[in-house]
């Protein structure tokens, strides 16, 4: 798809406008939601998929894109989010951004793509917005394996949405326990190879003698104990995705064999002479600094550049602490605990202030232990490990992810920051306004008054 579209018509220059009826028919060629937008955010046409998801008619029900997808009363860039429409107007090229949209099914992560339609003079006349809903993630609990809506999580998800449809190799970089295998599965499930196998290889558990046999397979009698032929994991992943977890732990002597596989797309079973064709998409992950390992001679430089086609930084849990309440609910929903325990607000605050050296894996373990100690009642701070309570003791309470509001780089009026934070709170809070008032530490009446003032200012 071109990054812009120029409309040329055999009509007088004064009527240099595309035929919206024709463009509305073009929009129906998209299987996913798509709309035609004016420069001032108004929806001029919507395909059937958009109408179904966002509850508009074919003309957009006279709504703006930010009202339909976010429920905002002002454009996204004025509500603290990146606006692809503004970016496309400036660049006159296709722009993409990942947003959280409000749909009939609840909040969903959406990859938003804006393509400008240019007139003969090069000016933007209209824009086509194409929306790709990500089925492998959710900004609410109980939906998918990847859960979150923090800025760090969304930045990672944006990278995933870009690489998944391609066949490019991806390298997941992050601390242990951040869920790299789940992310690798998400890349696979949002790719054209989704109907083929996803095969995970734990490289740290393979000795140098086992690596080649496990990866490539072996023929009968290839070595002592090889009583029958065995296919390797490369062959098992045929047509699908091969995930090499902790790729930095592959023995140096075996790295050249992996490189040869990636370069030639061919391999032989151990003890075999027949060359076999490899067809897989590669995703690698590591918690180690591969560049430092290259400098120290522990990792081959040529292999590093071969697998580092599309690196993705996976945020630690302390970098996305505002996602902890969602993660807690999702983990408890998926647990086998009967009855499902509730979690006290004070417990959530403790968890959000803890640094989690073990990341998501540690959070899961903490919840399982705490649920057992709670004996079916709500999980309270006293049920948390001593390390969590000790670290949180004496720390000032702050809203996770709010450093940009509370400690901006430039001084801003307090009234402006309060309005921005209220918009943020309305966006991320799942409950009603009574529970929001409790969370913000104010009365319902005070919250209603502030929200009324906010509406008046908009």
Order of alpha helices (4+ residues) and beta strands (2+ residues): beta-alpha-beta-beta-alpha-alpha-alpha-beta-beta-beta-beta-beta-alpha-beta-alpha-beta-alpha-beta-beta-alpha-beta-alpha-beta-beta-beta-alpha-alpha-beta-alpha-alpha-alpha-alpha-alpha-alpha-alpha-alpha
